[in-house]
Amino acid sequence: MWRPGTPAEPTRPVGPADRAAAGRLHPDDTGLHGLGALAAAARIMLSWLAVLPGRLGDRLFAMNDNEAYWRDWQITRTHGGFGRRYRDPAFDLPPEYREPPAPGG
């Protein structure tokens, strides 16, 4: 219920600009200003570490991947990059439509 002398509309909540004007940047005023930078650095390191297994797998299977690419096979990375699955799409066709093997090879 509205009482005389109180604002008719709700007041604006206190935001970062109001805390900075009051001399307090953090609501608990602990002075821990570098936690945002530390969290950003931790996220960068974790993302860099998450990519390493895929890069290692790419190096381990580079020769096989090149041959599969040369033969127009499908390459599927498995187990977080530590495994590969190669598939010849010619097996999708019925046997009568497949290309015959080359003579002598």
C-alpha positions in Angstrom: 0.0 0.0 0.0 1.3 3.5 -0.9 1.9 5.8 2.0 2.3 9.6 1.7 5.9 10.6 1.7 7.3 7.5 -0.1 8.1 7.5 -3.8 5.4 6.2 -6.0 7.8 4.3 -8.2 10.6 1.9 -7.0 14.0 3.5 -6.7 16.9 2.6 -9.0 19.0 -0.3 -7.7 22.6 0.5 -6.6 25.0 -0.3 -9.5 28.8 -0.3 -10.0 28.8 3.4 -10.8 27.2 4.2 -7.4 29.7 1.9 -5.6 32.6 3.6 -7.4 31.3 7.0 -6.4 31.1 5.8 -2.8 34.8 4.6 -3.0 33.9 0.9 -2.9 34.4 -1.0 -6.2 33.4 -4.4 -4.7 30.3 -4.8 -2.6 32.3 -6.6 0.2 35.2 -4.1 -0.2 37.9 -6.8 -0.1 40.1 -5.1 -2.6 40.5 -8.2 -4.8 40.7 -6.4 -8.1 42.8 -8.9 -10.0 40.5 -11.9 -9.8 39.0 -11.1 -13.2 42.4 -11.2 -14.9 43.3 -14.4 -13.1 40.1 -16.1 -14.2 40.7 -14.9 -17.8 44.3 -16.3 -17.7 43.0 -19.6 -16.3 40.4 -19.9 -19.1 43.0 -19.3 -21.7 45.3 -22.0 -20.2 42.5 -24.5 -20.0 41.4 -23.9 -23.6 45.1 -24.3 -24.7 45.4 -27.6 -22.8 42.1 -28.9 -24.2 43.4 -28.5 -27.8 46.7 -30.4 -27.2 45.3 -34.0 -27.6 43.8 -33.1 -31.0 47.1 -31.6 -32.2 49.0 -34.6 -31.0 46.6 -36.9 -32.8 46.9 -34.8 -36.0 50.7 -35.3 -35.9 50.5 -39.0 -35.2 48.0 -39.7 -38.1 49.3 -37.1 -40.6 50.6 -39.8 -43.1 47.4 -41.9 -42.8 45.2 -38.8 -43.2 47.1 -37.8 -46.3 46.6 -41.2 -47.9 43.0 -41.3 -47.0 42.5 -37.8 -48.5 44.3 -38.9 -51.6 41.9 -41.9 -51.9 38.9 -39.7 -51.2 38.0 -41.6 -48.1 36.0 -40.2 -45.2 38.1 -39.4 -42.1 36.5 -39.4 -38.7 38.4 -38.3 -35.6 37.6 -40.4 -32.5 38.6 -40.5 -28.9 39.4 -36.8 -28.6 41.7 -36.8 -31.6 43.7 -39.9 -30.5 42.0 -42.2 -33.0 40.9 -42.2 -36.6 38.2 -44.1 -38.5 38.7 -44.2 -42.3 35.8 -45.2 -44.6 35.6 -45.5 -48.4 32.3 -43.9 -49.6 32.3 -46.3 -52.6 30.8 -48.9 -50.2 27.7 -46.8 -50.1 27.0 -47.9 -53.7 25.7 -51.3 -54.8 28.4 -53.6 -56.1 27.3 -53.3 -59.8 27.9 -49.5 -59.6 31.4 -49.6 -58.0 34.5 -48.8 -60.0 36.4 -52.0 -60.9 39.8 -52.4 -59.3 42.8 -51.4 -61.4 44.6 -54.3 -63.2 47.8 -55.4 -61.5 47.1 -53.6 -58.2 
